[in-house]
Amino acid sequence: SSPPLSYTSSWNRRYILSPNGNNFQSRILLSTSTKDENNLNELHTPKNPAKLSRLESEFNSMMDHFASYTPRDTQSISNLRTRALFEGVAAGANEPAVRRAFTILFEDMAPIRVAGRMIYRHLSDVMRASLDLRKEEDGRIISSTGFNLQDIDVGRDAFMALKDDTDEAELTMEQLVESGVVETAVSLFGYDDFSQFITHMESDEYGRLSFERFMYGLQRCAADSSCSPECNVSHILQELANQMKPIEELKSQTSSSQRKRKHSDKYDAMLVSFSEWEEKFDLDTTSRRDEILKGCFVGAKNEYVVRALKIVYTDYAALRVAGDIIFKLMSKLIGSKKKKRKAVK
C-alpha cells in the first residue's frame, strides 16, 4: 500500500493522511472545525474582486495542472479509483460553478487547504510515476511486437478494465478467464478451445500477467491464429476493449469495501438533499455561501465529479470531516432560506 503523507501546519500540529484514510488524525481537524465553520458563516467579498488572492491563485494553479492531463495520461494509472479522482478533477475544472465553490472553500477552510495540498502532491507524484512507466513500457512493446501506440492504448484500456480495485499492476489468469476475455478472444482468433489462448498468455511464476505479457501474448495469438486477414490485432484489441467497458463502468460504481458502506450511504443521502434543495430554493449570486451551494447543485449532477467526491469522502478521513462541515453549513443556509420564505408569507 502507499505510504502515508504528512504535513506540519503553522500551528506545529502534524497531520497524517494515508490513501485509505485510516491513519489521518481527524481529531486535529475537528479541533479547528468550529473556527473554520465560523469563517464560512462570515464569508466576505474580496476588496478587489478583479485581483486574485494568493490562495485563489494557488488553487487555480493546482486545478489547471490537473486539467492539463489528457484521457490517455489518466488511463496509464493502474488504480481504478485513483483514475476516477483525476477524471473528477478534470470534470470539476470545466464546471465554473463547481470550480468557484471549491475556490471559496479552499480560501476559507483551513482543513480543506491542508488535505487538498497533501492530496495534490500525492496525485502529482502518482501521475508522474505512471507516465514514466508508460513511456518505458510502450517503448519495450513497440520494439518487441511492432504494435503502434494506438494499438497499445486500446490494449491498455482493455487490460485496465479487467484489474481489481487495487494498486496491483498484474492480472491473475483467473481474472482473465472470469472476465469473458478468453471466450471473446477464442472466438475472434478462431481457436477450437481456450487452452490455445491461455498457452500464449505466458504468466509469471506466480500465475500473474503484466500488461506487457498481455500484449506479447496477443501478438503470439495473432501470429498463430486461423482468423481471416480482416481480423487483425487492431480489430481484436478494439473488440476486447469494447467488451470490457461495461465491466469497468460497473466497478467504478461499486465501493471497494463493505466497511465503507456507512460513509457511502451518507454521501448518497447528501446528494439527495442537494437535489431536493435545488428544486425548492433560489440562490443569491452575490453571496459566497450561495456560490458554494450552487457548486454543490451543479457538481451533484456531474457523474465524474460525483464519483470522484464519493471516493474522496469514503477513502480520505480528512476530507470526509471537511465534507461533513460543508454539508452542515449548507443545511444551515437552507434553514435560513426556509425562515425567510415563511416570514414573507
N, C-alpha and C positions, 0 to 999 in steps of 0.2 A: 504494500500500500504506500501512498505518497507520504512523505514526512510532513509533520505539522509545520505551519507557517507561524512566525511570531512577529510581534510588533510592540515596541515600548512607547507608550504615549508620553505626552508632555507632562503628565501627572506622575511619571515614573511608575506606572502600573503596567504589568506585562500581560498582553493579550496573546492567546494561543488559539490557532484555528487550523483544524485538520479538515481535509476534503469531506469527510463524513460527518463533521460537526461534533463528534463525540468529546473532543478534548478542549473545546472552547470554553473559557471561563465566563459564562454568560452572566454570572452574578456581578462581575465588574461592570458590564454593560447595564445591568439592571440598576446598579447604584447611580448611574448617570442618566437613566431614562427619564426621571421626573424633570430634571433640569432641561433636557432636550425637548420634552413634550411642552414645557412652558415656553421654550424658544419658539416652537411652532405655533403656539397659541398667540404669540405676539409677533407674528411674521410682519416684516416691513418691506416696503418697496425701496429698492436701491436709490440713493440720492441722485445718481446719474445713470438712468436706465440704458443710455447709449453706450456706456462703458462697462465691459465685463469685469466682474470681480475676479480676484485671484483664484478663488475656489471654483467659480464658474468656468474660468479658462482651463483649470486643471481637469475638471470633469469633461469638458468638451474635447480636450486633447485625448483623454482615455477613450471616449466614445468613438472619436474619429479614427483612432488607432485600430479598434476592433472592427469598425465598419469597412476598413481598407482590406480586410481579408476576403478572399474570393470563396465561393462554394467549394472549389477544388481544394483550397487550403484547409477549409473546415473538414472536408471528407478525409483528410490524411490523419485526423485524430482518431485513435483506436477506441476510446471510450465513448459509448453512445450518449451518455448523459452529459459529458463534457462537450461533445459536439452540439448538443441541444442548447447549452449555455451560449455558445458562440452564435448560433442561429438566432437565439432570442435577443442577444445584444444588437445584432445587425438589424433585426426587425424593429426593435425599440428605437434605434438611432434614426430610422426612417419614418417614425411616427412623431411629429412635432409635439403633440400633447403629452405623449409618454416621456419623451426626452426632457421637456420642460419640467414635468413633475419630478423626475429624478434629479434634475439640476437643483431644484429648490431643496429637495431632501438632502442632497449632498452638501449644500451650503449650510443648512440649518440644523442637521442632526449629526453630532459627533460620532455616535455608534456606526452610522452608515458610512461615514468617511473612513473610519478605522478599518472596518471589514471590507469596504469597497476597494481600498488601496491594496490590501493584502490579496484579495481575490484577483485583482488586476495583475499584480506581479506574478501570482501563481499561474494564471491562464496565459500570460505572455510567455512565460518560460515553457509551458506545455506546448504552445503553438510553435515556438522557435525550435524545440527539440523535434516535434513532429515533422516540420518542414525539412529539417536537416536529414532526418531518417528517410523521408520520402524521396529526396533527391538522390541519396545513395542507393536506395532500393530500386528506384526507376532505372538508374544507370546500369546496375547489375542485370536487371531483367532484360533491358534492351540489348545489352551486349550478348546475353546468353540465348535469347529467343528471337530477336529481331522484331518483337512487337513494337508498335508505335505508342506514343504517350496516351492517345485517345483510348486504345485498347486496354492499356494498363489502368487508366482511370475507371473505365467501365468495370473491369475486373475487380478493382478495389471497392467499388460501390457494392458489388455482389458479396464480396468477402466480408466487408464491414457489417453488412446487414445480417450475416449469419452469427456474428460474435455475440457472446453473452454480455450482460451489462457489467463488465469488469475492465480492468486495465490490461488483461492478458492479451498478448499480441498474436496468439495462435488459436486455432480451432482444434477440437478433438475430432477424430474420424466419426465418432458417434453423432456429434453435432451436424457434421456434413451429411450423414445418412438421414437423420431425423428431419432435416430442413426441407427435403424434397429435391435438393440439388442433384443428387445422384440419379434419381429417377428421370429428371429432365435431361441430364447430360447423356444418360444411356440412350434415350430416345433420339436426341439430336445427333449423337455420334454414330448411331446405327449399331450399337453393341447388342449382343444377344442377352447378356445379363450384366449386373452391376459389378461383378468381380473384375472385369477388364478395366473399368474406370478406376476402381479402388487400387488396383495394382499400379496404375500410372501415377496415382496420387501418393507419392513416396513420403510418408510421415517420418518424423524423427524417432529416436529410440523409445520415446515416451508416448508414441502414438499421436503426436500433435503435428499440426500442419500450419506453417507460417504462410504469409501472403506470397512470398517468393516461391515456396514449394508448390503452392496452389497454382500459380501461373506456369511454372515449369511443367506441372502435371497436365495442365490443359494443352500445352504445346505438344507433349508426348501423345496425348489423346488425339489431337488433330492430325498428327503425322501417321497415326496408326488406324484411324477410323475409316469406315466404308461409306460415310455420308457423301452426298452429292457435292460437286465443286462449288455450288452456291452456298453450301453450309460451311463457311469459313469461320475462323476463330472469332472475328469481329461480330459476326451474327450470333454465334453461340454465347459469347460474353454478354451481349445485349439481352438475349433471351433469359439468361441466368439472372441478370440484374433486374429485369422486369418482374421475374417471379419472386425475387427477394424483397422488393419494395413494400408489399403489404406486410411482410413479416417485420421489417424494420419499423414501420409505422405503428404496428401493434405493440412492439417493445417500447417505443417511445412514450406510449400512453400508460404503461404499466409501472407501478412503483417497484423499486429494486428490492424492497424488503417489507415483510409484513409488519415489522416493528415500527415502520414509518407510517403505517396506515392512519394513526390518530392525527398526525400532522397533515397528511394528505387530505383527510376528510375535513379538517378545519379550514384548510386552504380552499377547498371546493365550496365550503359554506360562505366564505368571504366573497368568492366570485358571484355567487347567487345574490348576495346582498348588494353588490355593486350594480348588478343587472336590474334589480328591483328599484334601487335608488335612482338610477338614470331615468327611468320611466316616469318618476314622480316629481323630480325637483329640477328647477332651473339653476344655472350657475352664474356667478358674478365674475366676469372675466378680469376684473381689477383686483380680485382677492387672490393672494398667493395660496391660501388654503383651498380655494375653489379650483385653482390651477392644478393642484395636486389631485383633487378629486376627479377633475376632467381627465387627467392622465390615467387614473385608475379605471375610469369608464372605458377609455379607448383601448388601453392595454388588455382589459378583460375580454376584449373581442378579437384580439390578435392571437392566433393559435401558437405562434412561435414564442411570443412574449409570455403567454400563459404557461407554456411548457417549461421555459427557462426559469421563470419565477417559482414555479412549483418545485423544481429541483433545488433551487436556492433555499426555499422555505423548508424543505424536508431534510436537506443534507447539511446545511450550514447553520449551526445554532445561533451564531452572532446575528445573522440577518433575519432569522426567524423571530428573535426578540425584537429587532427593529421593526419587522413587519407587523408584529402584534401592536407595537406602539402606534404605527401609522394607521392601522385599522381602527384602533381606539380613538385616535384623533378624528378620523373621518366619520366615525359613528357619532361623536360629539357634534361635529359640524352639521350632520344630518338632523340631529336632535334640535339644534338651534334653528334650523330652517323650518322644522315642524312647528316650533313655538311661534315663529314669526308668521307662519301661514294661519295658525289659529287666531293670532292677535288681529290679523287683517279681517278675518271673518267676524 
